[in-house]
Structures are given as structure tokens and as C-alpha cells.
Amino acid sequence: FYICQMFSKKAWLYLIKLYGFSLLVLFLLRIFFLIFHREYIHPFFLSDLLECIAIGFIFDSGVISCVFFLLLLVLIPFSIKKNSHATKIFFITSTILLSLVFFINLADVFYYEMFGLRMNVFATEGVHDSGKIFYTIWNTYPIIRISIACSIIVFLFWRVHRFIFRRSFLAENTNRWQWYLITPLTYVALSILYYGPPM
């Protein structure tokens, strides 16, 4: 029974490192959001700030874990074939999906400035008047600034992700069948930490 590198101890360690780095990026974007909208944090209480960051951390953990878990499920059919490219497929797709997550969090900073709402509200309520909202965004949103900032974030993330990926899979192969369970279940456990939208 063939077990590819995507379900091995070294892959598990690779995913943990990528999970931690992705959380760090989202944490920095959340801090940027709070600094950008600091005038709305009135009065300032450290306990409220720490609670906001903690809830955001749990939410971000759930998002990242769901991305990992779904990708791992999709990769299972590819992982039982010899000479498969499951690890490369994961690298490419996870980079794309996590970059999309970063873009949404960055765009949310300016979306809140314009509409006084988070983008998660738009996803549930704004669709009823989406045409007007998209028109307003296109004409008043700082599209160029967001695009440049997002491009920088994605480029830096890709460079660090590539470094983690290459270093992780240079180690000795330690494939075992139990990693087919351990790897996905790790992110099932992390994803159920999510209990509500960010504050």
C-alpha cells in the first residue's frame, strides 16, 4: 500500500509550520485593522482588545484549518498513486486559497471605513443590494493601494511558504499509514475551535 509524502510525519510538521505562519499573517492584518480604525476604539480597554484578538485568533484558526482539511480530503485520491504530485498540488492550491483569505482580510480594513460594516456582513446581507455596493466599491475603493499591498503580502507569503515547504520535505521519509488519520484530524480539531464571527 503506497503512502505519499503528503501524509507523513514530515508533512504533518510542514502543515503545523504553515498553520502557524498563516496565523501570524492574519494576526498582523488584524492588528493593522485595529490601528487603522483606532479612532473607533473609544474608550480603550485592554481587556476588550485582548478579547477581540483572542476571538479573531480562534476565527482565523478555524478558517485556516478548514482550508487545510478540505485540501487534504481532495488530495487523498492522488496520494495513493506512486510518483503523484500531491505535495506540489497542496503547495500551489494552499498558496492560492490562503492568499485569497489574506486579500479578504486586507480589503475588509477599507470596506469597514466606507460602510461601517465587516465584509462577513456583506456576505450574508449585502447580496440583496450587491449591484449598488459593487458600483460604490469600484468607484470609491482604493483599488490600487489594496492591489499593491496585497501583492506584497502574497509575494512575501509565497517566499516563506516555499522555504518551509522545501525544508520540510528534505528530511528523511517517515511515511506511515496512521498519518492518513492524524494529519486531517489535526485540522478537524483546530477548526472546531471556531464559535462565532470576529468582533
C-alpha positions, -999 to +999 in steps of 0.1 A: +000+000+000+016+032-012+016+063+011+027+096-004+047+123+013+016+144+019+005+120+046+037+116+067+053+129+098+073+155+079+042+166+061+024+170+094+052+191+107+052+212+075+014+218+079+019+229+115+046+254+105+024+267+076-006+269+100+014+289+125+028+313+098-006+318+083-020+327+118+008+352+122-001+369+089-037+371+098-028+383+133-008+412+118-036+420+094-060+421+124-036+444+143-035+467+112-073+468+111-074+479+148-047+505+143-063+518+111-096+522+129-082+532+163-105+563+165-135+540+168-120+522+198-134+546+223-129+543+253-099+520+251-099+489+274-070+465+273-093+436+283-116+443+254-087+445+230-073+412+242-107+396+239-111+409+204-077+395+194-085+361+211-118+358+192-100+367+160-074+341+166-100+314+171-118+325+139-086+326+119-076+292+132-110+278+120-106+293+086-071+280+080-079+246+094-109+242+071-088+251+041-062+225+051-088+198+059-107+203+026-074+202+006-063+171+023-096+154+015-093+163-021-057+150-022-064+115-008-072+100-043-039+115-057-019+103-027-023+066-033-005+067-066+032+064-070+050+094-084+020+116-076+024+153-072+001+156-042+026+177-022+031+202-051-006+204-057-011+212-020+016+238-021+000+256-051-036+254-040-030+263-004-009+293-015-038+305-037-066+299-011-046+315+018-037+344-004-075+349-011-080+348+027-054+375+032-069+396+004-103+395+020-089+405+054-069+434+039-099+446+018-120+444+050-100+472+065-111+497+038-146+481+035-153+489+071-140+525+066-166+530+038-196+512+051-191+508+088-196+470+084-174+440+082-173+420+050-188+390+066-220+411+070-219+418+033-217+381+026-250+375+044-269+407+040-253+428+013-261+404-015-296+418-017-282+451-029-249+438-043-251+458-076-251+492-058-224+481-033-201+468-061-206+500-080-197+521-050-166+500-043-154+502-079-157+540-079-145+549-044-125+520-031-087+524-031-083+495-055-047+504-065-035+506-029-051+474-019-038+456-050-002+468-043-004+459-006-020+425-013+007+418-040+034+424-014+018+403+012+012+374-012+048+376-025+063+375+009+039+347+020+048+327-011+086+331-004+083+320+032+059+292+023+083+279-004+111+280+022+090+260+047+079+235+020+114+228+007+130+225+041+102+202+054+104+177+026+142+174+027+140+153+058+141+116+058+109+099+047+088+086+076+056+076+059+032+056+080-005+047+074-016+063+106-007+098+092-037+094+069-058+099+101-035+121+122-030+148+095-066+155+086-079+150+122-054+177+135-072+203+115-107+190+122-098+195+159-084+230+153-114+241+131-140+233+158-124+260+179-144+284+158-176+296+176-185+330+161-176+358+138-147+382+147-155+413+167 
